[in-house]
Amino acid sequence: MKRLLNTLYVTVEGAYLAKEGETVLVRVEQQTRLQVPIHTLNGIVCFGQVSASPALMGLCGERDVALSFMSRSGRFLARVQGPVSGNVLLRRTQYRRADSDAAEIARSLLAAKLANSRVVLLRALRDRPQQAGAEALREAARHLGHLLEDIRRPGADLDRLRGLEGEGARSYFSVFDHLISAQKETFRFERRSRRPPLDNINALLSFIYTLLAHETGAALEGVGLDPAVGFLHRDRPGRAGLALDLMEELRAFLADRLVLSLINRRQIQAGDFRRSESGAVYLEEAARKRVLTAWQERKRETLRHPFLEEELEVGLLPHAQAMLLARHLRGDLDAYPPFFWR
């Protein structure tokens, strides 16, 4: 397995990325602000008006470094990709399974999503058993447990599984506000809104989900799978269905917990957001940098992988799960083992 490498996030408007030998230069107003060896990176993510030289794009393609471009608000725009890695037989197997036998893998992904969401609720109850909304959290956790049993029963088709996923998401987010223990006057969650995010919490969730999508997409490409063809998410032009599939089992553990931590520890506050004329809410640039720093620190934490039974950095989880999915599709594993947080 590859060692944990860093993702370089470029947030300065007007920055220009260039190649110098085997390094990446970040220039602002013709001044070099940063120089990073390419071999220390597994990805570069650019926000806003950031451009890159053709030579740098070529170097990223050669070294398998994902170069992604996002809007200022974090909406995905494009990714520069080098030659496709992996063998054609693996992708042909992926396409066949997606067309004819997607439910088995979709069931595994959804089971992990519901189980990990349930753990978030149960841990909140354990840490603050007398908190306001405790009974609502218990009821939502019980409901997720019942849905988990339904999902694990064989025979459900994709439409049924997608319906159970939607029901689980509604139950989980219906009590998400009770997980916020600080700054309640500023951070109050009513419902999930995405395009665009309509409040501070949704803006933070959407931004971090974008970071996670970058990680899962790069991990899938790294093992030779096609991020666009998923098992749970329907095919749609411009959407990385398999990357979104892989996100589902990691959302609660990697993204939602970080959002709650940033708010409850007051690392993100009311003044870190702006509202546009359309009503959309976005993170300010300084706040984005703090979130990116927290995201990188989170990736460097370690855990024991429940299936591999070895210590690894949290940032390697998408790569570990992509590797396990590829092994299953090759026939090396009888079933795909999703990540269950313990």
C-alpha positions in Angstrom: 0.0 0.0 0.0 1.2 3.5 -0.8 2.4 5.6 2.1 0.4 8.6 3.1 1.2 11.5 0.9 0.0 15.1 1.2 -2.6 17.0 -0.8 -1.6 20.5 -1.8 -4.5 23.0 -1.5 -4.0 26.3 -3.4 -6.6 28.9 -2.3 -4.9 32.2 -3.2 -6.7 34.0 -6.1 -4.4 34.6 -9.1 -1.9 31.9 -8.1 0.0 30.1 -11.0 1.4 26.6 -10.8 4.5 25.8 -12.7 7.0 23.0 -13.1 10.7 23.3 -12.2 12.5 20.1 -12.6 10.7 17.6 -10.3 9.1 20.3 -8.2 5.8 22.2 -8.2 6.1 26.0 -8.0 3.3 28.1 -6.6 3.7 31.7 -7.9 1.7 34.8 -6.9 2.3 38.0 -8.8 5.5 36.5 -10.3 6.9 35.7 -6.8 7.5 32.1 -5.8 5.5 31.4 -2.6 6.0 27.7 -2.4 8.1 24.9 -4.0 7.2 21.3 -3.4 8.8 18.1 -4.7 6.3 16.3 -6.9 7.0 12.9 -5.2 5.7 14.2 -1.9 2.2 14.8 -3.3 -0.7 12.6 -4.2 -3.0 15.4 -5.2 -3.3 19.2 -5.9 -6.6 21.0 -5.4 -7.0 24.5 -6.7 -9.8 26.8 -5.5 -11.0 29.9 -7.5 -8.9 31.7 -10.1 -5.8 29.4 -10.0 -4.1 28.4 -13.2 -1.4 25.8 -14.1 1.2 25.5 -16.9 0.9 22.7 -19.5 4.3 21.4 -18.3 3.0 21.1 -14.7 -0.1 19.4 -15.9 2.0 16.9 -17.9 4.2 16.3 -14.8 1.2 15.6 -12.7 -0.1 13.1 -15.3 3.2 11.3 -15.5 3.6 11.1 -11.7 -0.1 10.1 -11.1 -0.8 13.2 -9.1 -4.5 14.2 -9.3 -4.8 17.9 -10.3 -8.3 19.2 -9.6 -9.9 22.6 -10.1 -12.8 23.8 -7.9 -14.8 27.0 -7.8 -14.2 29.4 -4.8 -17.1 27.8 -3.0 -15.7 24.3 -3.5 -17.8 23.1 -6.5 -15.9 20.6 -8.6 -15.0 21.9 -12.1 -12.4 19.6 -13.7 -9.6 17.2 -13.1 -6.4 16.7 -15.1 -5.7 13.0 -15.5 -2.8 11.2 -17.0 -2.9 7.8 -18.8 -5.4 5.4 -17.3 -3.8 3.0 -14.8 -4.8 -0.5 -14.1 -5.7 -3.2 -16.6 -8.6 -3.3 -19.0 -9.9 -6.6 -17.5 -10.6 -4.9 -14.2 -12.6 -2.1 -15.7 -14.5 -4.5 -17.9 -15.5 -6.5 -14.8 -16.5 -3.3 -13.1 -18.8 -2.3 -16.0 -20.4 -5.8 -16.2 -21.1 -5.8 -12.4 -22.5 -2.3 -12.5 -24.9 -3.3 -15.3 -26.0 -6.7 -14.0 -25.1 -7.3 -10.4 -24.8 -4.0 -8.6 -27.0 -4.7 -5.7 -24.5 -6.8 -3.8 -21.8 -4.1 -3.6 -24.4 -1.4 -3.1 -25.8 -3.3 -0.1 -22.3 -3.5 1.5 -21.7 0.3 1.0 -25.1 1.2 2.5 -24.7 -1.1 5.4 -21.4 0.6 6.3 -23.0 4.1 5.8 -25.9 3.4 8.1 -23.7 1.6 10.7 -21.2 4.4 10.8 -23.9 7.1 11.0 -25.4 5.2 13.9 -22.1 5.1 15.7 -21.9 8.9 15.5 -25.3 9.2 17.2 -24.4 6.6 19.9 -21.1 8.2 20.7 -22.8 11.5 21.2 -25.2 9.8 23.6 -22.4 8.2 25.4 -20.4 11.4 25.8 -23.5 13.5 26.8 -26.2 11.2 28.0 -28.3 14.0 29.5 -28.1 16.4 26.6 -31.1 18.0 25.1 -32.5 15.9 22.3 -31.1 12.6 23.8 -34.3 10.7 23.3 -34.5 11.9 19.7 -30.9 10.7 19.1 -31.8 7.3 20.7 -34.9 6.9 18.5 -32.9 7.8 15.3 -30.2 5.3 16.3 -32.8 2.6 16.8 -34.4 3.5 13.4 -31.0 3.3 11.7 -30.5 -0.1 13.4 -33.8 -1.4 11.9 -32.9 -0.1 8.5 -29.5 -1.8 8.7 -31.3 -5.1 9.3 -33.5 -4.5 6.3 -30.5 -3.7 4.1 -28.6 -6.8 5.1 -31.5 -9.0 4.1 -30.8 -10.6 0.7 -33.1 -10.0 -2.2 -33.6 -6.3 -2.2 -33.1 -4.7 -5.6 -31.3 -1.4 -6.2 -34.5 0.7 -6.1 -35.3 -0.7 -2.7 -31.8 -0.2 -1.4 -31.8 3.4 -2.6 -35.1 4.0 -0.9 -33.7 2.6 2.4 -30.6 4.8 2.0 -32.8 7.9 1.6 -34.9 7.0 4.7 -31.7 6.5 6.7 -30.2 9.9 5.6 -33.5 11.6 6.5 -33.5 10.0 10.0 -29.8 10.8 10.6 -30.0 14.5 9.5 -33.3 15.0 11.4 -31.2 14.8 14.6 -28.0 16.3 13.4 -28.7 19.6 15.1 -28.6 17.7 18.5 -25.0 16.8 17.8 -24.0 20.5 18.0 -23.2 21.5 21.5 -21.7 25.0 21.0 -22.5 28.2 19.1 -26.2 27.1 18.8 -27.2 30.6 18.0 -25.1 30.5 14.8 -25.0 26.9 13.9 -28.5 25.5 13.7 -29.3 22.7 11.3 -32.8 22.2 9.9 -32.3 20.2 6.8 -29.6 19.2 4.2 -29.3 21.7 1.4 -26.6 21.3 -1.3 -27.0 23.2 -4.5 -26.5 25.7 -3.1 -25.9 25.4 0.7 -28.3 27.7 2.5 -26.8 27.9 6.0 -23.5 27.7 7.7 -23.5 24.0 8.6 -24.5 23.0 5.0 -21.8 25.2 3.6 -19.2 23.4 5.9 -20.6 20.0 5.1 -20.5 20.6 1.3 -17.0 21.9 1.4 -15.6 18.9 3.3 -17.7 16.5 1.2 -15.9 18.0 -1.8 -12.5 17.2 -0.3 -13.6 13.7 0.5 -14.8 13.2 -3.1 -11.4 14.3 -4.4 -9.7 11.7 -2.2 -12.1 8.8 -3.2 -11.8 9.6 -6.9 -8.0 9.7 -6.8 -7.9 6.5 -4.8 -10.1 4.6 -7.3 -8.0 5.9 -10.2 -4.9 4.7 -8.3 -6.1 1.1 -8.3 -7.3 1.2 -11.9 -11.1 1.5 -11.4 -13.3 4.0 -13.2 -14.6 6.6 -10.7 -17.5 7.5 -13.0 -19.2 4.1 -13.0 -20.8 3.2 -9.7 -23.0 0.6 -8.2 -25.3 2.7 -5.9 -25.3 6.0 -7.7 -26.9 6.1 -11.1 -24.8 7.0 -14.1 -25.0 10.7 -14.9 -22.8 12.8 -17.2 -20.1 14.6 -15.3 -20.8 12.7 -12.0 -18.2 10.4 -10.5 -20.6 7.7 -9.4 -18.2 5.2 -7.9 -16.3 8.0 -6.1 -19.7 9.0 -4.5 -20.4 5.3 -3.7 -17.1 5.0 -1.8 -17.8 8.3 0.0 -21.0 6.9 1.6 -19.2 4.5 4.0 -16.7 7.2 5.0 -18.9 10.3 5.3 -19.9 10.0 8.9 -16.5 9.0 10.2 -14.3 11.3 8.1 -16.5 14.3 7.2 -19.4 14.7 9.6 -17.2 14.2 12.7 -14.8 16.9 11.4 -17.6 19.3 10.8 -19.0 18.8 14.4 -15.5 19.1 15.9 -14.8 22.4 14.1 -18.0 23.9 15.3 -18.1 22.4 18.9 -14.4 23.4 19.5 -15.2 26.9 18.0 -12.5 26.6 15.4 -15.1 27.9 12.9 -17.4 30.7 13.9 -20.2 32.9 12.6 -17.9 35.5 10.9 -16.3 32.8 8.7 -19.2 32.7 6.3 -20.7 35.0 3.7 -24.2 34.9 2.1 -24.5 35.8 -1.6 -27.4 37.7 -3.1 -29.0 34.4 -4.2 -29.0 33.2 -0.6 -26.2 30.7 -0.9 -23.8 30.5 2.0 -20.0 30.0 1.5 -16.9 29.8 3.6 -14.6 32.8 3.6 -11.0 32.3 2.3 -9.4 32.4 5.7 -11.9 29.9 7.1 -11.2 27.6 4.1 -7.6 27.5 5.0 -8.3 26.6 8.6 -10.6 23.8 7.4 -8.0 22.5 5.0 -5.4 22.5 7.8 -7.8 20.5 10.1 -8.5 18.1 7.2 -4.8 17.4 6.7 -4.3 16.9 10.4 -7.3 14.5 10.5 -5.8 12.5 7.7 -2.6 12.0 9.6 -4.3 10.4 12.6 -4.1 6.6 12.8 -6.5 3.7 13.4 -6.6 0.0 13.2 -8.4 -1.1 10.0 -11.2 -3.6 11.0 -10.7 -5.9 8.0 -7.0 -5.5 7.2 -6.2 -5.6 11.0 -3.2 -3.2 10.7 -2.5 0.3 11.7 -2.9 2.9 9.0 -3.4 6.6 8.7 -6.9 7.9 8.3 -6.0 9.5 5.0 -5.3 6.1 3.6 -8.8 4.8 4.2 -10.1 5.7 0.7 -7.0 4.0 -0.8 -7.5 0.9 1.4 -11.2 0.6 0.5 -10.5 1.2 -3.2 -7.8 -1.6 -3.1 -10.3 -4.0 -1.4 -13.0 -3.2 -4.0 -10.6 -3.9 -6.8 -9.6 -7.2 -5.2 -13.2 -8.2 -4.9 -13.9 -7.4 -8.5 -10.8 -9.4 -9.5 -12.2 -12.4 -7.6 -9.6 -12.3 -4.8 -12.2 -11.6 -2.2 -15.7 -13.3 -2.1 -17.3 -10.0 -1.0 -16.4 -6.4 -0.7 -15.5 -5.6 2.9 -16.7 -2.0 3.6 -15.3 0.1 6.4 -17.1 -0.2 9.7 -16.2 2.2 12.4 -15.9 0.6 15.8 
